[in-house]
Amino acid sequence: MLVRHGSEVLFSFRRHVRRISMKVKRMVKEKERQIIEHMRQGKRFNISAIARRLNLPISTVSDRIRRIEKDYVMKRISLLNFPSTGHYANALLAMKVEGQKDRMLEFLRQDRNVNSIYHTNTNFTFLVDVVCRQNHELVQWMTDVKDRFQAEILPFHILKVEEKERFVP
C-alpha cells in the first residue's frame, strides 16, 4: 500500500513500513492558480490590483508570486506577434533524423529562425517552431536541413495564431 506523508512516500507491507524520501512536487493551490491566471494574461501585472481582486493582503500575493516563480516559472518572456516584426512564415515542423540527433539539436539551438524545440515520443525526433520573413525562406530552410541531416520533415504551416500560452493548472 502506498501512502503519501508530507514529502515522503510510505510503503506499507503488512507489519513493515518503509520510508522513502522523494521530492514530490506539490499541487498548485487554488489562490496560486488564480494568481498564475493573472500573471499569464500577457501584460505587466500589478500586485496590489491582484490582491484586491483576490481579497488577499499585498504581502501575501507578493510572497506567493515569488514562490510561483521559483517553483513553476521556466522563464518570463514576451510573446511576439511575428507578422508585426516582418516575419510572415511560421510553421511547426515534425522532424525525423537518424544517427545525428545531437548534431541536429545543436544546429537547431544555434539557428536564429528556430523559436522552440520539443522532443517527441512519436516516429519524429523533434517538433520545431520555425519563423522566417517569407514563405520561400522557410522552404529554403527546410530544404537545407533535409540535405544537411538527411532529415524527414512534415510541415504544419501556421496561418493564424488563435490563442497561445493560456493553460493554467
N, C-alpha and C positions, 0 to 999 in steps of 0.2 A: 504494500500500500504506500502511496506517495502522498506526503503531507507537506505543505509549504509553511514554514515558520520564519517570518521576517525575511532575511536574505539567505536563509538556509533551507535546504530541502531535506526532509527526514524520510528515510526509507524504513518502514516497519515490517519486520519479518517475525511473525508470531511473538516471541518474547524479547527479541533483539531489536534495538533501534540504532540505526547507523546514521550519523550526521555527516552530510557532505556539504561543504561550503560552496555555493555557486553565486556568481554575480548575476542576479536576476533583475532585468530592467523593470522598473516599476511602471504601472499603468498610468496613463495621463489622467489626472483628476479633472472633474467637471469644470472647476473655475480655471484651471490651467488651459483646458480645451477652449474655453471662451476667450481667454487672453490670446492664445495662439490664433484663433479666428480673427481677432482684431489685428494682430501682427501681420497676418497673411493677406490683408486687404490691399497690399501693394503700395501704400503711401506711408509717409512718416507717421508713426503713431504717437499720440500724446498720452503719457502715463496718467495724468490727472483726469483726462476725459474717459479713459478706460476704467479708472477707479470709480468715477461717478456712475458710468453705465452698469458696472457690475456690483455697485454698492459695497465697495471694499476700500480700506484705507490706502492711500497712495504708497505708503511704505510697504505694505503687503504686496501690491501689484508690482512695485519695483523689485522686491526680493524674488517674486515668482518669475518675473521676466529674466532676471539673472540666472535662476535655476533652469528655466526653459532653454535659454541659450546654451547653457553648459551641457544639459542632458540631451537635447533634441535637435538643436540647430546645427546643420553642417557648416553653412556659411551664409552670411547675409549678402544678397546680391540684388541688383536691379534687373528686371526683365525688360529686354529691349523689344521695341516694335521694329523689326528688321526692315520693312519697306521704308520707314521714315529715315533710315540710315543709308538708303540707296541699295539695299540687298533684297532683291525680289525673288530669288530662287532659294527655296528651303525644302529639304527632303529628309525623311528618315530612311536610312539605308540598312537593310539587313545584309550583313557581310559574312561570307564564309571563306576561311583561309585555312590551308593545311600546312603544318610544319613551320610556319613563320609568324605564329601568333604574337610572340614577344616583339619581333621587329615591327609588325604592323601596329601593335599597340603603341609602341614608342613613336612611330610615324604619326599616328592619329593624335597623340598627346601634343606633338610639336606643330601640327598643321593649323594655320590660323583660320581656316574655314570650318573647322570642327567645333561645334558648340557643346555637344555632350556625347559621351561614350558609355555604353552599357554592355556588360557581358550577358549572354543569354543562355538558356538551357534548352535551346532548340537545335536544329541542324545548322543554324547560323551561329557564328562565333561572337559577333558584335552587332549591336544596333547603334547606329551612329547618326547624330543630328548634324547635318552639314548645311551651311549657309553660304551662298555666293551672290554676287551682284546680278548676274543674268543667267538664264537657263543654259545657254551654251557653255558658260564657265563651269556649271555644275556637271554637265555631260562630259566635258573635258576632264574634270577632276575624277569622275568615276572611271573613265577610260584609262587614265594614268594609273590609278590604284589597281584596276584589274590587271593591267600589263605588268606593273611592278611586283605585285604579290600573287599573281595567278589567282585572284580572288573572284568568287561568285558574288554578285551584288544584285539584290532585289530592292529597287527604289520605290518609295511611297512619297510622292510629291505632295507637299503641304500647300494647299491653295489658300486657306484662311485659318487662322487660329481662333477657335470659338471660345475656349477657356483654357487657362493654363495655371498650374500650381494652385489648385483650390482645395485639395484634400486637407481636412482637419481631423485628427484622430478622436 
